[in-house]
Amino acid sequence: MICWTASKPNWMIFLLFWNCLLHPHGIDSFMATCDTKLSDLKHSITKVICPAGCWRQHSDLCGTDNYVRGPLCLAAMHAGLMDNDGGYFKVFKSGPRRKYKGTPKNGITSESCSPSSVSYCFQMKCDTNGNAEESLSEVVCPSGCSSNYVCGSTMYSINSSVCVAAIHAGVLTKKGGKVKFFTKEGQSSYEGSTHHGVTSQSCHASKSSFTFKENDVCSSNCGNNEKCLTGINEDYCACKAGYKENGCKIVPMCEANPGICQHGGTCVNIDTSYNCTCTIWYTGRNCETVILDHHFAPTAKNWSESRKYCQSIGGDLAAWGMRNQTVRNSLKDMMNQLGHDTFWIGLTDFDGDENYTFVDGVDLNRNSSEDDFAKDEPNNIDERCVEARKSDQYQWNDLFCDFKGYGLCERR
């Protein structure tokens, strides 16, 4: 690497000389030319030095603040990071943005263009990953980062979001701010975990890793049933989930992770793992995915017994679906197919004051789209429960609560 040349501007001569002092084996910055394209950058975070004399109009420069393509140094001039005397700055590669609008800025006009799989900008983004050019990188994360992909714990795969990983590691909050991270060798696997409101994923081998601790003491020293817990000042080995202290002996997963089966699912231990038996409304590894909103009881019962049946399967008589006209019409089609005369819904007037309340505690707004009583109904204050009645095309009718009908159950 050449560290001194009289052909450079004075500021660049000083910068190159200072970098040589800091990096005697070579400068970490990417030395661009005026023809270097954004797509020539191979890393997600790159320090760039641009030469003087790069000003020109170029029809291929696309975007404003976030760029898709075009000359690298010209994009920096458009963004105001340098002038025609050259510049020194960082470039960040991230995911696509919804639009790329062209604008005239700083004497350069960029074009508008369609979304691309990659975008380039001069500020750190929440989805910028850890594929940095340098072994030590310092960046400023924006606020609000939380939902981008992260894989690993303490040591993170290179394609993880740096900012969200920093929150997971406890060195950053969602308010954003400055953070340092270190590029390390890749690992054969990475174990996910939940810390500081962020859940990271487990994943397979990565070509390299990054961490927020220069010397990661325990990640390579913990036993098979242990994991490394990292703090600001120290690391230590602790038992993994599913194991307990005194040798990290196995403990049944259901007991070690209460509530792991969501939405009323039942946890069943299987060796060192578990299965969730979900209610009819949910599916998925942890009963996290909705598959059903409504279900019809198989036998006719009075209103109270119908409600008990719905509650026994983790639901209740229909309420929120009855207030939504689109959902209600869809359910009427299902009722027509079944053909029963009466379907109980979760709406009552137990006080006899003609003020109807759903079982989820919401009062019915009469004379609105929520109200689906048939013509001239309700008409009897002694009829305190509400049915969807076949003879009224399954509009509502007040009815004695001990009458037998089929419960229309709903996911809570």
C-alpha positions as CSV (number, residue, x, y, z in Angstrom):
1,M,0.0,0.0,0.0
2,I,1.5,3.4,-1.0
3,C,1.1,5.9,1.9
4,W,2.5,9.1,0.4
5,T,2.1,10.8,-2.9
6,A,2.3,14.4,-4.0
7,S,-0.6,14.0,-6.5
8,K,-3.1,13.9,-3.6
9,P,-4.8,17.0,-2.1
10,N,-3.3,18.2,1.1
11,W,-6.1,16.9,3.3
12,M,-5.8,13.4,1.7
13,I,-2.0,13.4,2.1
14,F,-2.5,14.0,5.9
15,L,-5.2,11.3,6.1
16,L,-3.1,8.7,4.3
17,F,-0.1,9.5,6.5
18,W,-2.1,9.3,9.7
19,N,-3.6,5.9,8.5
20,C,-0.2,4.6,7.9
21,L,0.8,5.4,11.4
22,L,-2.3,3.6,12.7
23,H,-2.1,0.7,10.3
24,P,1.6,0.0,9.4
25,H,0.5,-3.1,7.4
26,G,-1.8,-1.1,5.1
27,I,-4.8,1.1,5.2
28,D,-8.2,-0.4,5.9
29,S,-10.1,2.2,3.7
30,F,-11.2,1.4,0.2
31,M,-9.4,3.6,-2.3
32,A,-12.0,4.5,-4.9
33,T,-11.6,6.0,-8.3
34,C,-14.1,8.3,-10.0
35,D,-15.3,5.3,-12.0
36,T,-15.8,3.0,-9.0
37,K,-19.5,1.9,-8.8
38,L,-21.6,1.4,-5.8
39,S,-21.9,-2.3,-6.7
40,D,-18.1,-2.7,-6.5
41,L,-18.3,-2.6,-2.7
42,K,-18.1,-6.1,-1.4
43,H,-18.9,-5.3,2.3
44,S,-21.9,-4.0,4.2
45,I,-19.8,-1.3,5.9
46,T,-16.8,0.2,4.1
47,K,-14.6,3.2,4.7
48,V,-14.0,4.9,1.4
49,I,-11.5,7.5,0.1
50,C,-12.5,9.3,-3.1
51,P,-10.1,11.3,-5.2
52,A,-10.6,14.9,-6.5
53,G,-12.2,15.7,-9.8
54,C,-15.1,13.3,-9.8
55,W,-17.9,15.8,-10.6
56,R,-19.9,15.1,-13.7
57,Q,-23.5,14.4,-14.6
58,H,-24.2,10.7,-14.9
59,S,-27.5,9.2,-16.1
60,D,-26.9,6.0,-14.1
61,L,-26.9,7.6,-10.6
62,C,-30.2,6.5,-9.1
63,G,-31.8,7.5,-5.8
64,T,-31.6,10.2,-3.1
65,D,-30.0,9.4,0.3
66,N,-30.6,5.7,-0.6
67,Y,-29.0,4.8,-3.9
68,V,-29.3,1.7,-6.1
69,R,-26.6,2.2,-8.7
70,G,-24.2,4.7,-10.1
71,P,-20.6,6.0,-9.4
72,L,-19.8,5.8,-5.7
73,C,-18.0,9.1,-5.4
74,L,-20.7,10.9,-7.4
75,A,-23.3,9.6,-5.0
76,A,-21.3,10.9,-2.1
77,M,-21.2,14.3,-3.8
78,H,-25.0,14.2,-4.4
79,A,-25.5,13.4,-0.7
80,G,-23.3,16.3,0.4
81,L,-20.5,14.2,1.9
82,M,-17.8,15.6,-0.3
83,D,-17.1,18.2,-3.0
84,N,-14.9,18.0,-6.1
85,D,-11.8,18.0,-4.0
86,G,-12.5,14.4,-2.8
87,G,-13.7,12.9,0.4
88,Y,-13.5,10.3,3.2
89,F,-16.6,8.6,4.5
90,K,-18.4,5.3,5.2
91,V,-20.8,3.5,2.9
92,F,-23.5,1.2,4.3
93,K,-25.1,-1.6,2.3
94,S,-28.6,-2.6,3.3
95,G,-31.9,-4.1,2.0
96,P,-34.3,-2.6,-0.5
97,R,-36.4,0.5,0.1
98,R,-39.9,1.1,-1.2
99,K,-38.9,3.7,-3.7
100,Y,-35.8,5.5,-5.1
101,K,-36.6,9.1,-6.1
102,G,-34.2,11.1,-8.2
103,T,-33.5,14.7,-7.2
104,P,-31.2,17.6,-8.1
105,K,-28.8,18.1,-5.2
106,N,-25.3,19.8,-4.8
107,G,-25.1,20.4,-8.6
108,I,-25.8,16.8,-9.5
109,T,-29.2,15.3,-10.7
110,S,-30.0,11.7,-9.9
111,E,-32.6,9.6,-11.6
112,S,-35.7,7.8,-10.1
113,C,-35.7,4.0,-10.4
114,S,-37.4,0.8,-9.4
115,P,-36.6,-1.1,-6.1
116,S,-33.6,-3.4,-6.1
117,S,-32.5,-6.1,-3.7
118,V,-29.7,-3.9,-2.3
119,S,-29.4,-0.2,-1.5
120,Y,-26.4,1.9,-0.5
121,C,-26.4,5.0,1.8
122,F,-24.1,7.0,4.0
123,Q,-25.8,6.3,7.3
124,M,-26.2,3.1,9.2
125,K,-29.5,1.4,8.8
126,C,-31.3,-1.1,11.1
127,D,-30.9,-3.9,8.5
128,T,-27.2,-3.3,7.8
129,N,-25.4,-6.6,8.6
130,G,-22.0,-7.3,10.2
131,N,-20.1,-8.0,7.0
132,A,-17.7,-5.1,7.7
133,E,-14.4,-4.5,5.9
134,E,-12.5,-3.9,9.1
135,S,-11.8,-6.1,12.1
136,L,-13.0,-3.3,14.4
137,S,-15.9,-1.1,13.3
138,E,-17.6,1.8,15.0
139,V,-21.1,2.8,13.8
140,V,-24.0,5.0,14.9
141,C,-27.3,3.0,14.9
142,P,-30.6,4.8,14.3
143,S,-33.4,4.6,16.8
144,G,-36.3,2.1,16.5
145,C,-34.3,-1.0,15.5
146,S,-36.0,-4.2,16.7
147,S,-37.4,-6.6,14.1
148,N,-34.5,-7.3,11.8
149,Y,-32.8,-10.7,11.5
150,V,-30.3,-11.7,14.2
151,C,-28.7,-15.1,14.5
152,G,-26.6,-16.2,17.6
153,S,-25.9,-15.1,21.1
154,T,-22.8,-13.2,22.2
155,M,-21.2,-14.3,18.9
156,Y,-23.4,-13.4,15.9
157,S,-23.4,-14.7,12.3
158,I,-22.1,-12.2,9.8
159,N,-25.5,-11.7,8.1
160,S,-27.2,-10.5,11.4
161,S,-28.3,-6.9,11.8
162,V,-25.6,-5.2,13.8
163,C,-27.9,-2.7,15.5
164,V,-30.5,-5.3,16.6
165,A,-27.7,-7.7,17.7
166,A,-26.3,-4.8,19.8
167,I,-29.7,-4.4,21.5
168,H,-29.8,-8.2,22.1
169,A,-26.3,-8.1,23.5
170,G,-27.2,-5.3,25.9
171,V,-24.7,-2.7,24.6
172,L,-27.4,-0.6,22.9
173,T,-31.1,0.4,23.5
174,K,-33.8,1.0,20.9
175,K,-33.0,4.7,21.1
176,G,-29.9,4.0,19.0
177,G,-26.4,5.4,19.4
178,K,-22.8,4.6,18.9
179,V,-21.6,0.9,19.1
180,K,-18.3,-0.9,18.4
181,F,-18.1,-4.5,17.1
182,F,-15.4,-6.9,16.2
183,T,-15.2,-9.3,13.3
184,K,-14.2,-12.8,14.2
185,E,-13.9,-16.3,12.6
186,G,-17.0,-18.1,11.6
187,Q,-18.6,-20.8,13.7
188,S,-20.1,-24.2,12.8
189,S,-23.5,-23.2,14.4
190,Y,-25.1,-20.3,16.4
191,E,-27.6,-20.7,19.2
192,G,-30.5,-18.2,19.4
193,S,-31.9,-16.7,22.6
194,T,-34.1,-13.9,24.0
195,H,-32.4,-11.0,25.7
196,H,-33.4,-7.3,26.2
197,G,-36.6,-7.8,24.3
198,V,-35.0,-9.2,21.2
199,T,-35.2,-12.9,20.1
200,S,-32.3,-14.1,18.0
201,Q,-32.5,-17.2,15.8
202,S,-30.4,-20.4,15.8
203,C,-28.6,-21.0,12.5
204,H,-25.9,-23.1,10.8
205,A,-22.3,-22.2,9.8
206,S,-21.3,-18.7,8.7
207,K,-18.1,-17.7,7.0
208,S,-17.4,-15.2,9.8
209,S,-18.9,-13.7,12.9
210,F,-19.0,-10.6,14.9
211,T,-19.2,-9.8,18.6
212,F,-19.3,-6.7,20.8
213,K,-16.5,-7.9,23.1
214,E,-12.9,-7.8,21.9
215,N,-12.0,-10.9,23.9
216,D,-14.9,-13.4,24.2
217,V,-13.7,-15.4,27.1
218,C,-16.3,-18.1,27.6
219,S,-17.9,-18.9,24.3
220,S,-15.3,-21.6,23.5
221,N,-14.9,-22.8,27.1
222,C,-18.4,-23.7,28.1
223,G,-19.5,-27.3,28.4
224,N,-21.9,-29.1,26.1
225,N,-24.9,-28.3,28.3
226,E,-23.8,-24.7,29.0
227,K,-24.0,-21.4,27.2
228,C,-22.0,-18.2,27.5
229,L,-23.7,-15.3,29.2
230,T,-22.1,-12.0,28.5
231,G,-22.2,-8.8,30.5
232,I,-20.6,-5.4,30.1
233,N,-17.6,-6.4,32.2
234,E,-17.5,-10.2,32.3
235,D,-18.7,-13.4,30.8
236,Y,-19.7,-16.6,32.5
237,C,-21.0,-20.1,31.6
238,A,-24.5,-21.0,32.6
239,C,-26.8,-24.0,32.0
240,K,-28.7,-24.0,28.7
241,A,-32.5,-24.0,28.7
242,G,-33.6,-27.5,29.6
243,Y,-30.8,-28.1,32.1
244,K,-30.3,-27.2,35.7
245,E,-27.4,-26.3,38.0
246,N,-25.0,-28.8,39.7
247,G,-23.5,-30.2,36.5
248,C,-26.2,-28.9,34.1
249,K,-28.3,-32.0,34.4
250,I,-31.3,-32.3,32.1
251,V,-34.7,-31.0,33.3
252,P,-37.9,-31.6,31.3
253,M,-38.4,-28.9,28.8
254,C,-42.0,-28.2,29.8
255,E,-41.0,-27.6,33.4
256,A,-37.9,-25.6,32.4
257,N,-40.0,-23.3,30.1
258,P,-43.5,-22.7,31.5
259,G,-45.8,-21.1,29.0
260,I,-43.7,-22.3,26.0
261,C,-47.0,-23.6,24.5
262,Q,-49.0,-20.5,23.8
263,H,-52.8,-19.8,23.7
264,G,-53.8,-22.5,26.0
265,G,-51.7,-25.3,24.4
266,T,-50.6,-28.3,26.5
267,C,-46.9,-29.0,26.7
268,V,-45.7,-32.7,26.5
269,N,-42.1,-33.7,27.4
270,I,-40.3,-35.9,24.8
271,D,-36.8,-36.8,25.9
272,T,-34.8,-33.5,25.8
273,S,-37.5,-31.8,23.7
274,Y,-41.2,-31.2,23.8
275,N,-44.4,-31.1,21.8
276,C,-47.3,-28.7,22.1
277,T,-50.9,-30.0,21.9
278,C,-52.8,-27.0,20.6
279,T,-56.4,-26.0,20.9
280,I,-58.5,-26.1,17.7
281,W,-57.8,-22.5,17.0
282,Y,-54.0,-22.6,16.7
283,T,-51.1,-24.6,15.2
284,G,-47.3,-24.3,15.0
285,R,-44.4,-25.5,17.1
286,N,-45.6,-23.4,20.1
287,C,-49.2,-22.9,19.1
288,E,-48.4,-19.5,17.8
289,T,-50.3,-19.5,14.5
290,V,-54.0,-18.9,14.1
291,I,-55.7,-21.5,11.8
292,L,-59.4,-21.1,12.9
293,D,-61.5,-18.2,14.0
294,H,-65.0,-19.9,14.4
295,H,-66.3,-23.3,15.1
296,F,-69.9,-24.7,15.3
297,A,-70.8,-26.9,18.3
298,P,-71.7,-30.4,17.3
299,T,-74.8,-30.8,19.5
300,A,-77.7,-28.5,20.4
301,K,-77.7,-27.1,24.0
302,N,-79.2,-24.2,25.8
303,W,-77.3,-20.9,25.8
304,S,-75.3,-21.4,29.0
305,E,-74.3,-25.0,28.1
306,S,-73.3,-23.8,24.6
307,R,-71.1,-21.2,26.1
308,K,-69.5,-23.7,28.5
309,Y,-68.7,-25.9,25.5
310,C,-67.0,-23.0,23.6
311,Q,-65.0,-22.2,26.7
312,S,-63.9,-25.8,27.1
313,I,-62.2,-25.7,23.8
314,G,-60.4,-22.4,24.5
315,G,-63.0,-20.0,23.0
316,D,-66.3,-18.4,23.8
317,L,-69.6,-17.7,22.0
318,A,-69.1,-15.4,19.0
319,A,-68.7,-11.7,19.9
320,W,-66.1,-9.8,17.9
321,G,-67.0,-11.7,14.7
322,M,-70.7,-10.6,15.2
323,R,-69.7,-7.0,15.2
324,N,-67.9,-7.2,11.9
325,Q,-70.3,-7.2,9.0
326,T,-67.9,-9.0,6.6
327,V,-67.2,-11.8,9.0
328,R,-70.9,-12.0,10.0
329,N,-71.9,-12.5,6.3
330,S,-69.3,-15.2,5.9
331,L,-70.6,-17.0,8.9
332,K,-74.2,-16.8,7.6
333,D,-73.0,-18.7,4.5
334,M,-71.7,-21.5,6.8
335,M,-74.9,-21.5,8.8
336,N,-76.9,-21.9,5.6
337,Q,-74.8,-24.9,4.7
338,L,-75.4,-26.5,8.1
339,G,-79.1,-25.6,8.0
340,H,-79.9,-25.6,11.8
341,D,-82.8,-23.3,12.9
342,T,-80.9,-21.7,15.8
343,F,-77.3,-20.8,16.4
344,W,-76.5,-19.2,19.8
345,I,-74.2,-16.1,19.7
346,G,-72.4,-14.3,22.6
347,L,-74.9,-11.5,23.0
348,T,-77.4,-11.1,26.0
349,D,-79.7,-8.7,27.8
350,F,-79.6,-10.4,31.2
351,D,-80.7,-7.2,33.0
352,G,-83.9,-7.0,30.9
353,D,-83.3,-3.3,30.1
354,E,-82.9,-3.8,26.3
355,N,-79.2,-2.9,26.5
356,Y,-77.4,-5.8,24.9
357,T,-73.8,-6.8,25.8
358,F,-71.4,-9.2,24.2
359,V,-69.6,-11.8,26.2
360,D,-66.3,-10.0,25.8
361,G,-67.8,-7.0,27.7
362,V,-68.5,-4.8,24.7
363,D,-72.0,-3.1,24.5
364,L,-73.9,-3.5,21.3
365,N,-74.1,-0.2,19.3
366,R,-77.7,-0.3,18.2
367,N,-78.6,1.1,14.8
368,S,-75.1,0.7,13.5
369,S,-73.4,-1.9,11.2
370,E,-72.8,-3.9,14.4
371,D,-76.6,-4.4,14.8
372,D,-78.0,-7.3,12.9
373,F,-81.4,-7.8,14.6
374,A,-84.1,-8.9,12.3
375,K,-87.1,-6.6,11.6
376,D,-89.2,-5.9,14.7
377,E,-86.6,-7.6,16.9
378,P,-85.9,-7.7,19.8
379,N,-89.5,-7.8,21.0
380,N,-89.7,-9.6,24.4
381,I,-87.8,-8.4,27.5
382,D,-88.1,-11.9,29.0
383,E,-86.2,-13.3,26.1
384,R,-82.7,-12.5,27.3
385,C,-80.4,-14.4,25.0
386,V,-79.7,-13.9,21.2
387,E,-79.8,-16.4,18.4
388,A,-79.0,-16.3,14.7
389,R,-82.3,-17.6,13.3
390,K,-82.8,-19.5,10.0
391,S,-86.2,-18.1,9.3
392,D,-84.7,-14.6,9.3
393,Q,-81.7,-15.6,7.0
394,Y,-79.7,-15.9,10.2
395,Q,-80.2,-12.4,11.4
396,W,-80.6,-12.0,15.2
397,N,-83.6,-12.7,17.3
398,D,-84.1,-12.5,21.1
399,L,-85.0,-15.9,22.6
400,F,-85.5,-17.7,25.9
401,C,-82.1,-18.8,27.1
402,D,-83.2,-22.4,27.9
403,F,-84.1,-23.0,24.3
404,K,-81.8,-25.5,22.6
405,G,-79.6,-24.4,19.7
406,Y,-76.1,-24.9,18.3
407,G,-73.3,-22.8,19.8
408,L,-71.3,-20.5,17.4
409,C,-67.9,-20.6,19.1
410,E,-65.2,-18.0,18.5
411,R,-61.4,-17.8,19.1
412,R,-60.6,-15.6,22.0
